[in-house]
Amino acid sequence: MNSGHRAFLFGPLLVLLAGCGNKQPLVGNWRQDVAPGTDGLELWFDQKDAVGGCNHQPDDDDDIDGKYTLTEGKLTINGKWKNSGKPVAMYGSLVGDRIDLSGADGRFTFHRAGSVSPHH
């Protein structure tokens, strides 16, 4: 096989492999830091721009359906609560396995909890 054919065959493979390493750092589940014995908000992010969430409150359980952007560690989430229809707008930052967010309901801290939620 001449070098021209090798470049033709391996070039696209290298492009595919390079794309595999470009994983969105938010992908997976994130849980709100709350007092022991209480349930907080859980968020899950996909590879593109979708974010979902659940507040796990027994008297007011609701889910978030929204979109996110992450640019240079700055995170913005916009969407709505599915049951109530109220808007969700939060902004903050991602540093390692920690997210700090602020919104109309206050400030929240989340830590990575694992893979994408089965709810989403």
C-alpha positions as CSV (number, residue, x, y, z in Angstrom):
1,M,0.0,0.0,0.0
2,N,1.5,3.3,-0.9
3,S,1.7,6.3,1.4
4,G,-1.1,8.1,-0.4
5,H,-3.6,5.3,0.2
6,R,-2.5,5.0,3.9
7,A,-3.2,8.7,4.4
8,F,-6.6,8.3,2.7
9,L,-7.6,5.4,4.9
10,F,-6.1,6.6,8.2
11,G,-7.0,10.3,7.9
12,P,-10.8,9.9,8.5
13,L,-10.0,7.4,11.3
14,L,-7.9,10.0,13.1
15,V,-10.7,12.6,12.8
16,L,-13.2,10.2,14.3
17,L,-10.9,9.3,17.2
18,A,-10.2,13.0,17.9
19,G,-13.9,13.6,18.0
20,C,-14.4,10.8,20.6
21,G,-12.1,12.6,23.0
22,N,-14.1,15.8,23.0
23,K,-16.6,14.7,25.6
24,Q,-18.8,17.4,27.1
25,P,-17.6,17.8,30.8
26,L,-21.2,18.1,32.1
27,V,-22.5,14.8,30.7
28,G,-24.2,12.8,33.5
29,N,-26.0,13.3,36.8
30,W,-25.4,16.1,39.3
31,R,-26.9,16.3,42.8
32,Q,-27.5,19.4,44.9
33,D,-25.6,19.6,48.1
34,V,-28.2,19.5,50.9
35,A,-28.4,18.6,54.5
36,P,-28.3,14.9,55.3
37,G,-31.7,13.3,55.2
38,T,-33.2,15.8,52.7
39,D,-33.7,15.6,49.0
40,G,-32.4,18.4,46.7
41,L,-32.5,19.1,43.0
42,E,-30.9,16.6,40.6
43,L,-29.8,17.7,37.2
44,W,-28.7,15.6,34.2
45,F,-26.9,16.9,31.1
46,D,-26.6,15.2,27.7
47,Q,-23.7,15.5,25.2
48,K,-25.4,18.3,23.2
49,D,-27.4,21.0,25.0
50,A,-30.3,19.3,26.8
51,V,-30.6,19.5,30.6
52,G,-33.3,17.8,32.7
53,G,-33.9,17.8,36.4
54,C,-36.1,16.7,39.2
55,N,-36.6,18.4,42.6
56,H,-37.6,15.1,44.4
57,Q,-40.0,17.0,46.8
58,P,-42.8,14.7,48.1
59,D,-45.3,17.6,48.2
60,D,-44.3,19.4,45.0
61,D,-42.4,16.9,42.7
62,D,-41.6,18.6,39.4
63,D,-39.2,18.1,36.5
64,I,-37.1,20.5,34.5
65,D,-37.0,20.4,30.7
66,G,-34.4,22.8,29.3
67,K,-31.2,23.7,27.4
68,Y,-27.8,24.6,28.6
69,T,-24.7,26.4,27.3
70,L,-21.2,26.0,28.7
71,T,-18.5,28.4,27.6
72,E,-15.1,28.6,29.2
73,G,-16.5,27.2,32.5
74,K,-19.6,29.5,32.5
75,L,-22.9,27.6,32.6
76,T,-26.3,28.9,31.7
77,I,-29.5,26.9,32.0
78,N,-32.9,28.0,30.6
79,G,-36.1,25.9,30.5
80,K,-39.3,25.3,32.4
81,W,-40.8,23.2,35.1
82,K,-42.9,20.6,33.3
83,N,-45.8,20.5,35.8
84,S,-46.1,24.1,36.8
85,G,-44.9,25.6,33.6
86,K,-42.8,28.2,35.5
87,P,-39.6,29.3,33.8
88,V,-36.2,28.0,35.0
89,A,-33.2,30.3,34.5
90,M,-29.9,29.7,36.3
91,Y,-26.4,30.7,35.7
92,G,-23.1,29.9,37.3
93,S,-19.8,28.0,36.8
94,L,-18.3,24.5,36.4
95,V,-15.1,23.8,38.2
96,G,-14.0,20.1,38.1
97,D,-16.8,18.0,39.6
98,R,-18.6,21.0,41.2
99,I,-21.3,23.3,39.7
100,D,-22.3,26.6,41.5
101,L,-25.6,28.0,40.2
102,S,-27.7,31.1,41.0
103,G,-31.3,31.7,40.0
104,A,-34.6,33.2,41.2
105,D,-34.7,30.6,44.0
106,G,-31.3,31.3,45.4
107,R,-27.8,29.8,45.1
108,F,-27.1,26.1,44.7
109,T,-24.0,23.8,44.7
110,F,-24.0,20.5,42.8
111,H,-21.5,17.6,42.7
112,R,-21.2,14.9,40.0
113,A,-23.3,11.9,40.9
114,G,-22.8,9.5,38.0
115,S,-24.1,8.6,34.6
116,V,-27.2,10.1,32.9
117,S,-30.4,9.6,34.8
118,P,-32.9,7.0,33.6
119,H,-35.6,9.7,33.9
120,H,-34.2,11.5,30.8
